[in-house]
Amino acid sequence: MQKARLAAPITEAQIRLAQGFLRELDPDVSDLHNLQQRYNDLFLPEDGVHWLH
C-alpha cells in the first residue's frame, strides 16, 4: 500500500472492508456453472441443425 502513494493512510479496517466487498463480487462456482450451462444450451443441435436462439 505504501507504493500507491495515497494522500491518506489506509487503515487495516478499511483494507478488510475492501477485501470483504471484493469477495462479495466474486461469483460462486455454481453461479458460473449455471451461466455456462445456459450459454451452451443456446447452441444445442435440433435435428442436426445448430440454432442460435
N, C-alpha and C positions, 0 to 999 in steps of 0.2 A: 504494500500500500504506500510505502514511502516513495517509490519510484513514480507514482501517479502525480506527485507534486500538487496535491489538492490544497486549497487555501485553508480549509479547516480540518483538524484531525478527525479521523473516523474512530468511533468507539467500538469495542468488542460487541456491544449490544446491537449497534447498527449493522455490523457485519453479520451477526446471527439472524437479524431480521431480513436482511437481503438474501441470505442463503435459504431461509425458510420460504421466502417469496419465489425464488428460482425453483425450489423443489416443487412448489405448487404448480408451476408452469410445465414441469416435466410430465408428459403423459404416461399413463400406466401402460404396461405391456399389453394388457387385454384390450385397451382402447386402440392401440396401434394395430393389433391383430384384427379387430373388428373393422377398422378402416381399410386395411389391406384386403380383407375378405370382400367388403362391399365394392372396392375398386376392381378386384379380379372378377367379381360377378358381372361386371359390365361387359366383359369380354368372353363370356361363356358361349360356346358354339350352339346354335339352334339349327338342327337338321343339316349339320355340316357347314353352316354359314356363320361367320363371326359377325355379330351385330354390335354396334356401339349404341347403347341406349341413351 
